[in-house]
Amino acid sequence: MRKLGIMKNVSFGCRDTNYVHLWFDVYTDESRSSLQRLPATEAIAVLEKHGVSNIKSLEGKSCWVEEDDYSMKFIDLAKI
């Protein structure tokens, strides 16, 4: 099911891997969240598409996710 989520704890760089990622938590309600990681190439495409020049400006922004009982996957930033 496609749901609207809120992005929090947004960062860009190497976290626990040797690869650069954009990572953030997505909250779809008060009791459900998921850590999302986008590879650098995918992240840059999303940032360019939406004209984002400062990663920290994504803090608190809305995004679309595909969610089921066991997983959540980032789709795109929401235009609200």
PDB file with SEQRES, HELIX, SHEET and CRYST1 records, atoms N, CA, C and O in Angstrom:
SEQRES   1 A   80  MET ARG LYS LEU GLY ILE MET LYS ASN VAL SER PHE GLY          
SEQRES   2 A   80  CYS ARG ASP THR ASN TYR VAL HIS LEU TRP PHE ASP VAL          
SEQRES   3 A   80  TYR THR ASP GLU SER ARG SER SER LEU GLN ARG LEU PRO          
SEQRES   4 A   80  ALA THR GLU ALA ILE ALA VAL LEU GLU LYS HIS GLY VAL          
SEQRES   5 A   80  SER ASN ILE LYS SER LEU GLU GLY LYS SER CYS TRP VAL          
SEQRES   6 A   80  GLU GLU ASP ASP TYR SER MET LYS PHE ILE ASP LEU ALA          
SEQRES   7 A   80  LYS ILE                                                      
HELIX    1 AA1 ALA A   40  LYS A   49  1                                  10    
HELIX    2 AA2 ILE A   55  LEU A   58  5                                   4    
SHEET    1 AA1 5 ARG A  32  PRO A  39  0                                        
SHEET    2 AA1 5 HIS A  21  ASP A  29 -1                                        
SHEET    3 AA1 5 ARG A   2  GLY A  13 -1                                        
SHEET    4 AA1 5 SER A  62  GLU A  67 -1                                        
SHEET    5 AA1 5 MET A  72  LEU A  77 -1                                        
CRYST1    1.000    1.000    1.000  90.00  90.00  90.00 P 1           1          
ATOM      1  N   MET A   1       0.840  -1.160   0.000  1.00  0.00           N  
ATOM      2  CA  MET A   1       0.000   0.000   0.000  1.00  0.00           C  
ATOM      3  C   MET A   1       0.898   1.239   0.000  1.00  0.00           C  
ATOM      4  O   MET A   1       1.871   1.307   0.750  1.00  0.00           O  
ATOM      5  N   ARG A   2       0.572   2.193  -0.825  1.00  0.00           N  
ATOM      6  CA  ARG A   2       1.327   3.438  -0.882  1.00  0.00           C  
ATOM      7  C   ARG A   2       0.868   4.360   0.241  1.00  0.00           C  
ATOM      8  O   ARG A   2      -0.328   4.587   0.428  1.00  0.00           O  
ATOM      9  N   LYS A   3       1.856   4.897   0.997  1.00  0.00           N  
ATOM     10  CA  LYS A   3       1.543   5.763   2.131  1.00  0.00           C  
ATOM     11  C   LYS A   3       2.443   6.984   2.128  1.00  0.00           C  
ATOM     12  O   LYS A   3       3.521   6.985   1.533  1.00  0.00           O  
ATOM     13  N   LEU A   4       1.981   8.012   2.800  1.00  0.00           N  
ATOM     14  CA  LEU A   4       2.762   9.221   2.991  1.00  0.00           C  
ATOM     15  C   LEU A   4       3.554   9.081   4.276  1.00  0.00           C  
ATOM     16  O   LEU A   4       3.017   8.640   5.291  1.00  0.00           O  
ATOM     17  N   GLY A   5       4.828   9.453   4.245  1.00  0.00           N  
ATOM     18  CA  GLY A   5       5.672   9.366   5.427  1.00  0.00           C  
ATOM     19  C   GLY A   5       6.418  10.666   5.653  1.00  0.00           C  
ATOM     20  O   GLY A   5       6.425  11.546   4.793  1.00  0.00           O  
ATOM     21  N   ILE A   6       7.038  10.782   6.801  1.00  0.00           N  
ATOM     22  CA  ILE A   6       7.842  11.951   7.167  1.00  0.00           C  
ATOM     23  C   ILE A   6       9.293  11.502   7.327  1.00  0.00           C  
ATOM     24  O   ILE A   6       9.574  10.507   7.995  1.00  0.00           O  
ATOM     25  N   MET A   7      10.212  12.246   6.708  1.00  0.00           N  
ATOM     26  CA  MET A   7      11.644  11.928   6.768  1.00  0.00           C  
ATOM     27  C   MET A   7      12.277  12.581   7.999  1.00  0.00           C  
ATOM     28  O   MET A   7      12.050  13.760   8.271  1.00  0.00           O  
ATOM     29  N   LYS A   8      13.065  11.813   8.732  1.00  0.00           N  
ATOM     30  CA  LYS A   8      13.784  12.331   9.906  1.00  0.00           C  
ATOM     31  C   LYS A   8      15.191  11.743   9.930  1.00  0.00           C  
ATOM     32  O   LYS A   8      15.449  10.703   9.325  1.00  0.00           O  
ATOM     33  N   ASN A   9      16.103  12.425  10.639  1.00  0.00           N  
ATOM     34  CA  ASN A   9      17.498  11.965  10.802  1.00  0.00           C  
ATOM     35  C   ASN A   9      18.186  11.754   9.462  1.00  0.00           C  
ATOM     36  O   ASN A   9      18.803  10.714   9.233  1.00  0.00           O  
ATOM     37  N   VAL A  10      18.083  12.733   8.583  1.00  0.00           N  
ATOM     38  CA  VAL A  10      18.626  12.641   7.222  1.00  0.00           C  
ATOM     39  C   VAL A  10      20.134  12.894   7.218  1.00  0.00           C  
ATOM     40  O   VAL A  10      20.604  13.868   7.807  1.00  0.00           O  
ATOM     41  N   SER A  11      20.890  12.018   6.555  1.00  0.00           N  
ATOM     42  CA  SER A  11      22.346  12.172   6.420  1.00  0.00           C  
ATOM     43  C   SER A  11      22.808  11.609   5.085  1.00  0.00           C  
ATOM     44  O   SER A  11      22.101  10.841   4.433  1.00  0.00           O  
ATOM     45  N   PHE A  12      24.007  12.009   4.696  1.00  0.00           N  
ATOM     46  CA  PHE A  12      24.583  11.560   3.432  1.00  0.00           C  
ATOM     47  C   PHE A  12      26.040  11.204   3.686  1.00  0.00           C  
ATOM     48  O   PHE A  12      26.775  12.002   4.267  1.00  0.00           O  
ATOM     49  N   GLY A  13      26.465  10.037   3.267  1.00  0.00           N  
ATOM     50  CA  GLY A  13      27.853   9.615   3.450  1.00  0.00           C  
ATOM     51  C   GLY A  13      27.929   8.110   3.629  1.00  0.00           C  
ATOM     52  O   GLY A  13      27.009   7.377   3.265  1.00  0.00           O  
ATOM     53  N   CYS A  14      29.055   7.654   4.202  1.00  0.00           N  
ATOM     54  CA  CYS A  14      29.248   6.232   4.481  1.00  0.00           C  
ATOM     55  C   CYS A  14      28.778   5.969   5.903  1.00  0.00           C  
ATOM     56  O   CYS A  14      29.265   6.600   6.841  1.00  0.00           O  
ATOM     57  N   ARG A  15      27.868   5.075   6.071  1.00  0.00           N  
ATOM     58  CA  ARG A  15      27.356   4.765   7.405  1.00  0.00           C  
ATOM     59  C   ARG A  15      28.026   3.499   7.920  1.00  0.00           C  
ATOM     60  O   ARG A  15      29.029   3.582   8.629  1.00  0.00           O  
ATOM     61  N   ASP A  16      27.507   2.360   7.587  1.00  0.00           N  
ATOM     62  CA  ASP A  16      28.080   1.089   8.037  1.00  0.00           C  
ATOM     63  C   ASP A  16      28.578   0.267   6.859  1.00  0.00           C  
ATOM     64  O   ASP A  16      28.787  -0.940   6.976  1.00  0.00           O  
ATOM     65  N   THR A  17      28.765   0.927   5.724  1.00  0.00           N  
ATOM     66  CA  THR A  17      29.265   0.265   4.530  1.00  0.00           C  
ATOM     67  C   THR A  17      30.411   1.095   3.952  1.00  0.00           C  
ATOM     68  O   THR A  17      30.719   2.174   4.460  1.00  0.00           O  
ATOM     69  N   ASN A  18      31.022   0.606   2.923  1.00  0.00           N  
ATOM     70  CA  ASN A  18      32.075   1.355   2.241  1.00  0.00           C  
ATOM     71  C   ASN A  18      31.516   2.169   1.080  1.00  0.00           C  
ATOM     72  O   ASN A  18      32.278   2.666   0.251  1.00  0.00           O  
ATOM     73  N   TYR A  19      30.212   2.307   1.013  1.00  0.00           N  
ATOM     74  CA  TYR A  19      29.565   2.998  -0.089  1.00  0.00           C  
ATOM     75  C   TYR A  19      28.824   4.228   0.422  1.00  0.00           C  
ATOM     76  O   TYR A  19      28.308   4.244   1.540  1.00  0.00           O  
ATOM     77  N   VAL A  20      28.781   5.251  -0.415  1.00  0.00           N  
ATOM     78  CA  VAL A  20      28.072   6.486  -0.069  1.00  0.00           C  
ATOM     79  C   VAL A  20      26.576   6.278  -0.275  1.00  0.00           C  
ATOM     80  O   VAL A  20      26.140   5.775  -1.310  1.00  0.00           O  
ATOM     81  N   HIS A  21      25.804   6.672   0.723  1.00  0.00           N  
ATOM     82  CA  HIS A  21      24.344   6.545   0.702  1.00  0.00           C  
ATOM     83  C   HIS A  21      23.711   7.824   1.242  1.00  0.00           C  
ATOM     84  O   HIS A  21      24.338   8.590   1.974  1.00  0.00           O  
ATOM     85  N   LEU A  22      22.467   8.029   0.866  1.00  0.00           N  
ATOM     86  CA  LEU A  22      21.587   8.961   1.564  1.00  0.00           C  
ATOM     87  C   LEU A  22      20.755   8.070   2.467  1.00  0.00           C  
ATOM     88  O   LEU A  22      20.123   7.126   1.992  1.00  0.00           O  
ATOM     89  N   TRP A  23      20.744   8.353   3.758  1.00  0.00           N  
ATOM     90  CA  TRP A  23      19.930   7.528   4.645  1.00  0.00           C  
ATOM     91  C   TRP A  23      19.093   8.405   5.553  1.00  0.00           C  
ATOM     92  O   TRP A  23      19.463   9.530   5.889  1.00  0.00           O  
ATOM     93  N   PHE A  24      17.937   7.846   5.944  1.00  0.00           N  
ATOM     94  CA  PHE A  24      16.979   8.592   6.751  1.00  0.00           C  
ATOM     95  C   PHE A  24      15.949   7.619   7.303  1.00  0.00           C  
ATOM     96  O   PHE A  24      15.765   6.523   6.774  1.00  0.00           O  
ATOM     97  N   ASP A  25      15.287   8.028   8.363  1.00  0.00           N  
ATOM     98  CA  ASP A  25      14.160   7.270   8.913  1.00  0.00           C  
ATOM     99  C   ASP A  25      12.886   7.825   8.294  1.00  0.00           C  
ATOM    100  O   ASP A  25      12.756   9.035   8.105  1.00  0.00           O  
ATOM    101  N   VAL A  26      11.957   6.948   7.982  1.00  0.00           N  
ATOM    102  CA  VAL A  26      10.643   7.361   7.496  1.00  0.00           C  
ATOM    103  C   VAL A  26       9.607   6.896   8.509  1.00  0.00           C  
ATOM    104  O   VAL A  26       9.555   5.720   8.869  1.00  0.00           O  
ATOM    105  N   TYR A  27       8.784   7.834   8.961  1.00  0.00           N  
ATOM    106  CA  TYR A  27       7.704   7.536   9.902  1.00  0.00           C  
ATOM    107  C   TYR A  27       6.378   7.654   9.165  1.00  0.00           C  
ATOM    108  O   TYR A  27       6.069   8.707   8.607  1.00  0.00           O  
ATOM    109  N   THR A  28       5.590   6.578   9.159  1.00  0.00           N  
ATOM    110  CA  THR A  28       4.271   6.622   8.528  1.00  0.00           C  
ATOM    111  C   THR A  28       3.158   6.821   9.549  1.00  0.00           C  
ATOM    112  O   THR A  28       2.050   7.218   9.189  1.00  0.00           O  
ATOM    113  N   ASP A  29       3.438   6.557  10.783  1.00  0.00           N  
ATOM    114  CA  ASP A  29       2.528   6.882  11.882  1.00  0.00           C  
ATOM    115  C   ASP A  29       3.339   6.866  13.175  1.00  0.00           C  
ATOM    116  O   ASP A  29       4.559   6.707  13.140  1.00  0.00           O  
ATOM    117  N   GLU A  30       2.681   7.028  14.292  1.00  0.00           N  
ATOM    118  CA  GLU A  30       3.374   7.155  15.572  1.00  0.00           C  
ATOM    119  C   GLU A  30       4.146   5.903  15.978  1.00  0.00           C  
ATOM    120  O   GLU A  30       5.103   5.992  16.748  1.00  0.00           O  
ATOM    121  N   SER A  31       3.746   4.743  15.472  1.00  0.00           N  
ATOM    122  CA  SER A  31       4.368   3.498  15.930  1.00  0.00           C  
ATOM    123  C   SER A  31       5.103   2.735  14.829  1.00  0.00           C  
ATOM    124  O   SER A  31       5.557   1.614  15.059  1.00  0.00           O  
ATOM    125  N   ARG A  32       5.227   3.318  13.645  1.00  0.00           N  
ATOM    126  CA  ARG A  32       5.871   2.594  12.545  1.00  0.00           C  
ATOM    127  C   ARG A  32       6.889   3.485  11.838  1.00  0.00           C  
ATOM    128  O   ARG A  32       6.567   4.581  11.380  1.00  0.00           O  
ATOM    129  N   SER A  33       8.127   2.989  11.758  1.00  0.00           N  
ATOM    130  CA  SER A  33       9.178   3.705  11.044  1.00  0.00           C  
ATOM    131  C   SER A  33      10.150   2.698  10.434  1.00  0.00           C  
ATOM    132  O   SER A  33      10.145   1.516  10.781  1.00  0.00           O  
ATOM    133  N   SER A  34      10.979   3.191   9.524  1.00  0.00           N  
ATOM    134  CA  SER A  34      11.941   2.321   8.866  1.00  0.00           C  
ATOM    135  C   SER A  34      13.138   3.141   8.412  1.00  0.00           C  
ATOM    136  O   SER A  34      12.980   4.255   7.913  1.00  0.00           O  
ATOM    137  N   LEU A  35      14.340   2.590   8.586  1.00  0.00           N  
ATOM    138  CA  LEU A  35      15.548   3.201   8.060  1.00  0.00           C  
ATOM    139  C   LEU A  35      15.597   2.934   6.562  1.00  0.00           C  
ATOM    140  O   LEU A  35      15.476   1.789   6.128  1.00  0.00           O  
ATOM    141  N   GLN A  36      15.775   3.987   5.775  1.00  0.00           N  
ATOM    142  CA  GLN A  36      15.870   3.876   4.329  1.00  0.00           C  
ATOM    143  C   GLN A  36      17.271   4.286   3.890  1.00  0.00           C  
ATOM    144  O   GLN A  36      17.828   5.253   4.409  1.00  0.00           O  
ATOM    145  N   ARG A  37      17.835   3.557   2.944  1.00  0.00           N  
ATOM    146  CA  ARG A  37      19.145   3.902   2.386  1.00  0.00           C  
ATOM    147  C   ARG A  37      19.036   3.921   0.870  1.00  0.00           C  
ATOM    148  O   ARG A  37      18.591   2.955   0.251  1.00  0.00           O  
ATOM    149  N   LEU A  38      19.452   5.043   0.284  1.00  0.00           N  
ATOM    150  CA  LEU A  38      19.475   5.157  -1.170  1.00  0.00           C  
ATOM    151  C   LEU A  38      20.934   5.249  -1.610  1.00  0.00           C  
ATOM    152  O   LEU A  38      21.679   6.067  -1.071  1.00  0.00           O  
ATOM    153  N   PRO A  39      21.360   4.439  -2.565  1.00  0.00           N  
ATOM    154  CA  PRO A  39      22.720   4.561  -3.094  1.00  0.00           C  
ATOM    155  C   PRO A  39      22.934   5.967  -3.658  1.00  0.00           C  
ATOM    156  O   PRO A  39      21.976   6.633  -4.052  1.00  0.00           O  
ATOM    157  N   ALA A  40      24.180   6.411  -3.695  1.00  0.00           N  
ATOM    158  CA  ALA A  40      24.514   7.779  -4.106  1.00  0.00           C  
ATOM    159  C   ALA A  40      23.894   8.160  -5.441  1.00  0.00           C  
ATOM    160  O   ALA A  40      23.336   9.251  -5.558  1.00  0.00           O  
ATOM    161  N   THR A  41      23.971   7.300  -6.449  1.00  0.00           N  
ATOM    162  CA  THR A  41      23.444   7.649  -7.770  1.00  0.00           C  
ATOM    163  C   THR A  41      21.932   7.853  -7.735  1.00  0.00           C  
ATOM    164  O   THR A  41      21.414   8.779  -8.359  1.00  0.00           O  
ATOM    165  N   GLU A  42      21.234   6.999  -7.015  1.00  0.00           N  
ATOM    166  CA  GLU A  42      19.776   7.135  -6.886  1.00  0.00           C  
ATOM    167  C   GLU A  42      19.431   8.383  -6.072  1.00  0.00           C  
ATOM    168  O   GLU A  42      18.502   9.115  -6.415  1.00  0.00           O  
ATOM    169  N   ALA A  43      20.176   8.624  -5.000  1.00  0.00           N  
ATOM    170  CA  ALA A  43      19.945   9.790  -4.150  1.00  0.00           C  
ATOM    171  C   ALA A  43      20.153  11.086  -4.926  1.00  0.00           C  
ATOM    172  O   ALA A  43      19.342  12.007  -4.829  1.00  0.00           O  
ATOM    173  N   ILE A  44      21.234  11.159  -5.691  1.00  0.00           N  
ATOM    174  CA  ILE A  44      21.529  12.368  -6.469  1.00  0.00           C  
ATOM    175  C   ILE A  44      20.430  12.623  -7.492  1.00  0.00           C  
ATOM    176  O   ILE A  44      20.050  13.772  -7.712  1.00  0.00           O  
ATOM    177  N   ALA A  45      19.917  11.574  -8.117  1.00  0.00           N  
ATOM    178  CA  ALA A  45      18.815  11.726  -9.086  1.00  0.00           C  
ATOM    179  C   ALA A  45      17.574  12.317  -8.413  1.00  0.00           C  
ATOM    180  O   ALA A  45      16.932  13.206  -8.972  1.00  0.00           O  
ATOM    181  N   VAL A  46      17.233  11.831  -7.219  1.00  0.00           N  
ATOM    182  CA  VAL A  46      16.073  12.351  -6.476  1.00  0.00           C  
ATOM    183  C   VAL A  46      16.311  13.807  -6.082  1.00  0.00           C  
ATOM    184  O   VAL A  46      15.418  14.643  -6.219  1.00  0.00           O  
ATOM    185  N   LEU A  47      17.514  14.109  -5.593  1.00  0.00           N  
ATOM    186  CA  LEU A  47      17.830  15.481  -5.163  1.00  0.00           C  
ATOM    187  C   LEU A  47      17.771  16.454  -6.335  1.00  0.00           C  
ATOM    188  O   LEU A  47      17.222  17.548  -6.205  1.00  0.00           O  
ATOM    189  N   GLU A  48      18.326  16.069  -7.464  1.00  0.00           N  
ATOM    190  CA  GLU A  48      18.286  16.938  -8.651  1.00  0.00           C  
ATOM    191  C   GLU A  48      16.865  17.121  -9.169  1.00  0.00           C  
ATOM    192  O   GLU A  48      16.481  18.224  -9.556  1.00  0.00           O  
ATOM    193  N   LYS A  49      16.091  16.052  -9.177  1.00  0.00           N  
ATOM    194  CA  LYS A  49      14.703  16.102  -9.657  1.00  0.00           C  
ATOM    195  C   LYS A  49      13.884  17.123  -8.882  1.00  0.00           C  
ATOM    196  O   LYS A  49      13.030  17.805  -9.450  1.00  0.00           O  
ATOM    197  N   HIS A  50      14.148  17.226  -7.573  1.00  0.00           N  
ATOM    198  CA  HIS A  50      13.359  18.107  -6.705  1.00  0.00           C  
ATOM    199  C   HIS A  50      14.084  19.397  -6.342  1.00  0.00           C  
ATOM    200  O   HIS A  50      13.579  20.180  -5.538  1.00  0.00           O  
ATOM    201  N   GLY A  51      15.260  19.630  -6.922  1.00  0.00           N  
ATOM    202  CA  GLY A  51      15.985  20.882  -6.687  1.00  0.00           C  
ATOM    203  C   GLY A  51      16.509  21.040  -5.271  1.00  0.00           C  
ATOM    204  O   GLY A  51      16.591  22.158  -4.762  1.00  0.00           O  
ATOM    205  N   VAL A  52      16.864  19.933  -4.627  1.00  0.00           N  
ATOM    206  CA  VAL A  52      17.376  19.978  -3.252  1.00  0.00           C  
ATOM    207  C   VAL A  52      18.884  20.201  -3.295  1.00  0.00           C  
ATOM    208  O   VAL A  52      19.614  19.412  -3.895  1.00  0.00           O  
ATOM    209  N   SER A  53      19.353  21.278  -2.656  1.00  0.00           N  
ATOM    210  CA  SER A  53      20.790  21.564  -2.634  1.00  0.00           C  
ATOM    211  C   SER A  53      21.400  21.343  -1.248  1.00  0.00           C  
ATOM    212  O   SER A  53      22.622  21.284  -1.112  1.00  0.00           O  
ATOM    213  N   ASN A  54      20.557  21.222  -0.225  1.00  0.00           N  
ATOM    214  CA  ASN A  54      21.031  21.009   1.143  1.00  0.00           C  
ATOM    215  C   ASN A  54      20.314  19.792   1.724  1.00  0.00           C  
ATOM    216  O   ASN A  54      19.096  19.800   1.902  1.00  0.00           O  
ATOM    217  N   ILE A  55      21.080  18.759   2.014  1.00  0.00           N  
ATOM    218  CA  ILE A  55      20.511  17.507   2.543  1.00  0.00           C  
ATOM    219  C   ILE A  55      19.663  17.760   3.784  1.00  0.00           C  
ATOM    220  O   ILE A  55      18.600  17.158   3.935  1.00  0.00           O  
ATOM    221  N   LYS A  56      20.109  18.624   4.655  1.00  0.00           N  
ATOM    222  CA  LYS A  56      19.384  18.872   5.905  1.00  0.00           C  
ATOM    223  C   LYS A  56      18.004  19.492   5.676  1.00  0.00           C  
ATOM    224  O   LYS A  56      17.155  19.454   6.566  1.00  0.00           O  
ATOM    225  N   SER A  57      17.772  20.067   4.480  1.00  0.00           N  
ATOM    226  CA  SER A  57      16.446  20.627   4.189  1.00  0.00           C  
ATOM    227  C   SER A  57      15.396  19.525   4.020  1.00  0.00           C  
ATOM    228  O   SER A  57      14.199  19.810   3.990  1.00  0.00           O  
ATOM    229  N   LEU A  58      15.836  18.274   3.911  1.00  0.00           N  
ATOM    230  CA  LEU A  58      14.895  17.153   3.809  1.00  0.00           C  
ATOM    231  C   LEU A  58      14.308  16.762   5.166  1.00  0.00           C  
ATOM    232  O   LEU A  58      13.317  16.035   5.225  1.00  0.00           O  
ATOM    233  N   GLU A  59      14.907  17.235   6.245  1.00  0.00           N  
ATOM    234  CA  GLU A  59      14.426  16.919   7.593  1.00  0.00           C  
ATOM    235  C   GLU A  59      12.975  17.376   7.748  1.00  0.00           C  
ATOM    236  O   GLU A  59      12.670  18.557   7.583  1.00  0.00           O  
ATOM    237  N   GLY A  60      12.085  16.434   8.066  1.00  0.00           N  
ATOM    238  CA  GLY A  60      10.666  16.751   8.268  1.00  0.00           C  
ATOM    239  C   GLY A  60       9.846  16.813   6.988  1.00  0.00           C  
ATOM    240  O   GLY A  60       8.650  17.100   7.042  1.00  0.00           O  
ATOM    241  N   LYS A  61      10.460  16.552   5.838  1.00  0.00           N  
ATOM    242  CA  LYS A  61       9.738  16.589   4.567  1.00  0.00           C  
ATOM    243  C   LYS A  61       8.897  15.327   4.388  1.00  0.00           C  
ATOM    244  O   LYS A  61       9.172  14.282   4.977  1.00  0.00           O  
ATOM    245  N   SER A  62       7.875  15.456   3.567  1.00  0.00           N  
ATOM    246  CA  SER A  62       6.990  14.327   3.257  1.00  0.00           C  
ATOM    247  C   SER A  62       7.554  13.519   2.102  1.00  0.00           C  
ATOM    248  O   SER A  62       8.196  14.061   1.203  1.00  0.00           O  
ATOM    249  N   CYS A  63       7.308  12.224   2.139  1.00  0.00           N  
ATOM    250  CA  CYS A  63       7.720  11.352   1.044  1.00  0.00           C  
ATOM    251  C   CYS A  63       6.709  10.220   0.902  1.00  0.00           C  
ATOM    252  O   CYS A  63       5.935   9.925   1.813  1.00  0.00           O  
ATOM    253  N   TRP A  64       6.745   9.598  -0.276  1.00  0.00           N  
ATOM    254  CA  TRP A  64       5.900   8.437  -0.543  1.00  0.00           C  
ATOM    255  C   TRP A  64       6.694   7.170  -0.309  1.00  0.00           C  
ATOM    256  O   TRP A  64       7.856   7.072  -0.702  1.00  0.00           O  
ATOM    257  N   VAL A  65       6.067   6.206   0.327  1.00  0.00           N  
ATOM    258  CA  VAL A  65       6.680   4.900   0.536  1.00  0.00           C  
ATOM    259  C   VAL A  65       5.680   3.811   0.161  1.00  0.00           C  
ATOM    260  O   VAL A  65       4.467   4.015   0.206  1.00  0.00           O  
ATOM    261  N   GLU A  66       6.207   2.669  -0.203  1.00  0.00           N  
ATOM    262  CA  GLU A  66       5.385   1.468  -0.416  1.00  0.00           C  
ATOM    263  C   GLU A  66       5.547   0.641   0.849  1.00  0.00           C  
ATOM    264  O   GLU A  66       6.664   0.275   1.216  1.00  0.00           O  
ATOM    265  N   GLU A  67       4.437   0.346   1.517  1.00  0.00           N  
ATOM    266  CA  GLU A  67       4.499  -0.317   2.819  1.00  0.00           C  
ATOM    267  C   GLU A  67       3.589  -1.535   2.832  1.00  0.00           C  
ATOM    268  O   GLU A  67       2.474  -1.500   2.313  1.00  0.00           O  
ATOM    269  N   ASP A  68       4.085  -2.625   3.440  1.00  0.00           N  
ATOM    270  CA  ASP A  68       3.236  -3.778   3.711  1.00  0.00           C  
ATOM    271  C   ASP A  68       3.446  -4.159   5.174  1.00  0.00           C  
ATOM    272  O   ASP A  68       3.999  -3.371   5.941  1.00  0.00           O  
ATOM    273  N   ASP A  69       3.021  -5.334   5.564  1.00  0.00           N  
ATOM    274  CA  ASP A  69       3.124  -5.732   6.969  1.00  0.00           C  
ATOM    275  C   ASP A  69       4.565  -5.856   7.454  1.00  0.00           C  
ATOM    276  O   ASP A  69       4.826  -5.728   8.651  1.00  0.00           O  
ATOM    277  N   TYR A  70       5.501  -6.103   6.543  1.00  0.00           N  
ATOM    278  CA  TYR A  70       6.869  -6.426   6.954  1.00  0.00           C  
ATOM    279  C   TYR A  70       7.943  -5.491   6.436  1.00  0.00           C  
ATOM    280  O   TYR A  70       9.087  -5.567   6.885  1.00  0.00           O  
ATOM    281  N   SER A  71       7.609  -4.611   5.505  1.00  0.00           N  
ATOM    282  CA  SER A  71       8.661  -3.762   4.940  1.00  0.00           C  
ATOM    283  C   SER A  71       8.112  -2.410   4.484  1.00  0.00           C  
ATOM    284  O   SER A  71       6.904  -2.200   4.368  1.00  0.00           O  
ATOM    285  N   MET A  72       9.059  -1.505   4.232  1.00  0.00           N  
ATOM    286  CA  MET A  72       8.732  -0.180   3.754  1.00  0.00           C  
ATOM    287  C   MET A  72       9.821   0.209   2.760  1.00  0.00           C  
ATOM    288  O   MET A  72      11.004   0.019   3.041  1.00  0.00           O  
ATOM    289  N   LYS A  73       9.439   0.755   1.594  1.00  0.00           N  
ATOM    290  CA  LYS A  73      10.414   1.153   0.584  1.00  0.00           C  
ATOM    291  C   LYS A  73      10.112   2.565   0.102  1.00  0.00           C  
ATOM    292  O   LYS A  73       8.986   2.869  -0.291  1.00  0.00           O  
ATOM    293  N   PHE A  74      11.135   3.430   0.137  1.00  0.00           N  
ATOM    294  CA  PHE A  74      11.026   4.798  -0.354  1.00  0.00           C  
ATOM    295  C   PHE A  74      10.691   4.799  -1.842  1.00  0.00           C  
ATOM    296  O   PHE A  74      11.286   4.050  -2.617  1.00  0.00           O  
ATOM    297  N   ILE A  75       9.728   5.649  -2.241  1.00  0.00           N  
ATOM    298  CA  ILE A  75       9.377   5.809  -3.652  1.00  0.00           C  
ATOM    299  C   ILE A  75       9.900   7.145  -4.176  1.00  0.00           C  
ATOM    300  O   ILE A  75      10.662   7.178  -5.142  1.00  0.00           O  
ATOM    301  N   ASP A  76       9.492   8.247  -3.539  1.00  0.00           N  
ATOM    302  CA  ASP A  76       9.889   9.570  -3.999  1.00  0.00           C  
ATOM    303  C   ASP A  76       9.484  10.616  -2.960  1.00  0.00           C  
ATOM    304  O   ASP A  76       8.695  10.342  -2.055  1.00  0.00           O  
ATOM    305  N   LEU A  77      10.036  11.807  -3.107  1.00  0.00           N  
ATOM    306  CA  LEU A  77       9.592  12.928  -2.271  1.00  0.00           C  
ATOM    307  C   LEU A  77       8.190  13.294  -2.681  1.00  0.00           C  
ATOM    308  O   LEU A  77       7.823  13.159  -3.848  1.00  0.00           O  
ATOM    309  N   ALA A  78       7.393  13.760  -1.723  1.00  0.00           N  
ATOM    310  CA  ALA A  78       6.016  14.158  -2.003  1.00  0.00           C  
ATOM    311  C   ALA A  78       5.974  15.658  -2.262  1.00  0.00           C  
ATOM    312  O   ALA A  78       6.675  16.431  -1.608  1.00  0.00           O  
ATOM    313  N   LYS A  79       5.154  16.060  -3.215  1.00  0.00           N  
ATOM    314  CA  LYS A  79       4.949  17.481  -3.523  1.00  0.00           C  
ATOM    315  C   LYS A  79       3.633  17.897  -2.887  1.00  0.00           C  
ATOM    316  O   LYS A  79       2.557  17.641  -3.427  1.00  0.00           O  
ATOM    317  N   ILE A  80       3.736  18.532  -1.748  1.00  0.00           N  
ATOM    318  CA  ILE A  80       2.520  18.950  -1.023  1.00  0.00           C  
ATOM    319  C   ILE A  80       2.511  20.452  -0.893  1.00  0.00           C  
ATOM    320  O   ILE A  80       1.580  21.016  -0.317  1.00  0.00           O  
TER     321      ILE A  80                                                      
END                                                                             
